[in-house]
């Protein structure tokens, strides 16, 4: 990581995930923004269990997780929640994206169900967007939220083997490839989560002083 953001004087901040890729992504973003924070994941806090996402919005779920981890760790905490919102489905699956088919994390079943639900929807009405809320919570109870979106369309059949979730059926506006056909760098540059984390970077810098 860039020494501007991690080193002497850097404050530890917990990212509420055990996903190494997500941790690395936030570290890159904060380094680019010269934010003096040392990002650590939940693997350093085995006593902290999973937090149930019981709120009705992405921001609500992100704040729920961030506050739980801040209280348990005694450190500033960042958490995010994201999903796919399809216009023809009135914004669903939304916060239910990871468990749309009924089983949490079954990407293929979720994707197949969504394709079946929009199979009769014409191309011009297949608009959708990925949404992400990134929340920062301090042990004191202070909180901040930043959001990011990526607009595009749903295609008829999966393409690409990269990414996860609904990436194989989502083509961002202005692109010809699905997000599953993009390199990690290409996707990071435009992703909803990347945009939310980049929007949160100056907020974190301000809070950390």
C-alpha positions, 0 to 999 in steps of 0.5 A, a space after each residue: 500500500 502507498 506509504 502516504 496512507 498507511 504508516 506512522 500515524 495511520 489510524 486503524 479502520 475495520 472494514 466489515 468483511 472477510 473478503 480479501 478483494 474488497 479489503 484490497 480495493 478499499 486500501 487502493 482507493 484510500 491510498 490514492 486519496 492519501 487518507 491516513 488509514 490502515 484498513 484491516 478486515 474482520 479476519 483480525 476479529 474472530 470474535 465478531 460474528 456475522 451481522 444480520 441485514 434486517 433493514 429495508 435499505 442499502 444504507 440501513 444495512 450498511 449502517 447496521 453492520 458498521 455500528 455493530 463492528 465499531 462497537 465490538 472492535 472499539 475502532 472506526 468501522 466501514 461496511 457496505 451493502 449493495 444489489 441490483 435494482 431492475 426497472 421492470 421489477 420495480 427496483 427489485 431484487 434490491 436489498 434481496 439481491 443475494 438471496 433472490 432465489 431463496 438461498 443466500 449466495 446462490 449466484 446462479 439460481 439468483 441470476 436464472 430466476 431474474 432472467 426468467 422474470 424479465 424474459 418477456 420484457 422488451 430490450 428498451 425496458 430492461 434498464 437496471 442499476 447496481 447500487 451501493 451504500 458505504 457507511 462509516 461508524 465510530 465507536 462514539 455513535 457518529 455515522 456517515 454514508 456515501 452512495 454509488 450507482 452504476 446504470 446499465 441494461 439486463 441482457 438475455 443470457 450470461 456472458 463472461 466468467 469474471 465478477 460474481 452475482 449478476 455481473 454476467 447479465 449486466 452491461 453498463 451504459 456506454 459499454 458493450 461488455 458485461 461486467 463479467 467480461 471486464 478486467 478487475 481494473 476496468 470494473 473497479 473504475 466504474 463499479 457502484 462499490 468503487 464509486 461509493 468507497 471513493 465518495 467515502 474517502 474524503 469523509 473518512 479523511 475529515 473524520 480521522 482529522 
